Amino acid sequence: MRNAVVMSEESQRLAKALTEFREAGGISVRELAYRTGLSQATIRLHESDRGRLPVPFAARRLEEVLGWAPGSVPTAWRETTDRQLPPDSGAVTG
């Protein structure tokens, strides 16, 4: 249960930062979505603090626009790259 509390605190931190960033800059959700390359729904979700952390791609975009260090926004799951896939995952069996 401790992880749920940590996630909630981190998502609250992100929500507050995004809201303050938009208010300080006088920009809309639409403009922030444009700047990050994310959807307006994604921006609204993370500003609303529903206890969800962003996926890695979104976290990186949010860090860039907020001016935060890479890796400072925790993510909901890890990205998988081709190098992490099992060696036979792309093999066709017949």
C-alpha positions as CSV (number, residue, x, y, z in Angstrom):
1,M,0.0,0.0,0.0
2,R,3.0,2.3,0.5
3,N,3.5,2.5,-3.3
4,A,0.0,3.9,-3.8
5,V,0.8,6.7,-1.3
6,V,4.1,7.5,-3.1
7,M,2.4,7.5,-6.5
8,S,-0.3,9.8,-5.2
9,E,2.3,12.2,-3.8
10,E,4.2,12.2,-7.1
11,S,1.1,12.7,-9.2
12,Q,0.1,15.6,-6.9
13,R,3.5,17.1,-7.3
14,L,3.2,16.9,-11.1
15,A,-0.3,18.2,-11.2
16,K,0.6,21.2,-9.1
17,A,3.7,21.9,-11.3
18,L,1.7,21.7,-14.5
19,T,-1.0,24.0,-13.2
20,E,1.5,26.5,-11.9
21,F,3.4,26.4,-15.1
22,R,0.3,27.1,-17.2
23,E,-0.9,29.9,-14.9
24,A,2.5,31.6,-14.7
25,G,2.8,31.6,-18.4
26,G,-0.8,32.4,-19.1
27,I,-1.1,29.4,-21.5
28,S,-4.0,27.1,-22.1
29,V,-4.2,23.4,-21.9
30,R,-4.3,23.4,-25.7
31,E,-1.0,25.4,-25.9
32,L,0.7,23.2,-23.3
33,A,-0.4,20.1,-25.3
34,Y,1.1,21.7,-28.4
35,R,4.4,22.5,-26.7
36,T,4.7,19.0,-25.3
37,G,3.4,17.1,-28.3
38,L,0.9,15.4,-26.0
39,S,-2.9,15.4,-26.2
40,Q,-5.1,17.8,-24.3
41,A,-6.7,14.9,-22.6
42,T,-3.2,13.8,-21.3
43,I,-2.5,17.2,-20.0
44,R,-5.9,17.4,-18.2
45,L,-5.4,13.9,-16.8
46,H,-2.1,14.8,-15.2
47,E,-3.3,18.2,-14.0
48,S,-6.3,16.6,-12.4
49,D,-4.3,14.4,-10.1
50,R,-6.2,11.2,-10.4
51,G,-3.3,9.3,-9.0
52,R,-1.9,8.2,-12.3
53,L,1.7,8.7,-13.3
54,P,2.6,9.3,-16.9
55,V,4.0,6.8,-19.3
56,P,7.7,7.3,-20.0
57,F,7.2,9.2,-23.3
58,A,4.8,11.7,-21.7
59,A,7.1,12.0,-18.6
60,R,10.0,13.0,-20.8
61,R,7.9,15.6,-22.6
62,L,6.6,17.1,-19.4
63,E,10.1,17.2,-17.9
64,E,11.3,19.1,-20.9
65,V,8.6,21.7,-20.8
66,L,8.8,22.1,-17.0
67,G,12.6,22.4,-17.1
68,W,13.0,19.4,-14.8
69,A,16.0,17.0,-14.9
70,P,15.5,13.8,-16.9
71,G,14.1,11.0,-14.8
72,S,12.6,13.4,-12.2
73,V,9.0,12.5,-13.1
74,P,8.3,8.9,-12.1
75,T,6.5,6.8,-14.7
76,A,3.7,4.3,-14.6
77,W,5.7,1.6,-16.4
78,R,8.9,1.0,-18.2
79,E,9.3,1.2,-21.9
80,T,10.5,-1.9,-23.8
81,T,13.0,-1.6,-26.5
82,D,13.9,-4.1,-29.1
83,R,17.1,-4.9,-27.2
84,Q,15.0,-6.0,-24.2
85,L,12.8,-8.4,-26.1
86,P,13.6,-12.1,-25.9
87,P,15.9,-13.3,-28.8
88,D,13.2,-15.5,-30.4
89,S,10.3,-13.0,-30.0
90,G,10.5,-11.9,-33.7
91,A,11.0,-15.4,-35.0
92,V,8.2,-16.8,-37.3
93,T,7.4,-20.4,-36.6
94,G,5.8,-22.6,-39.1
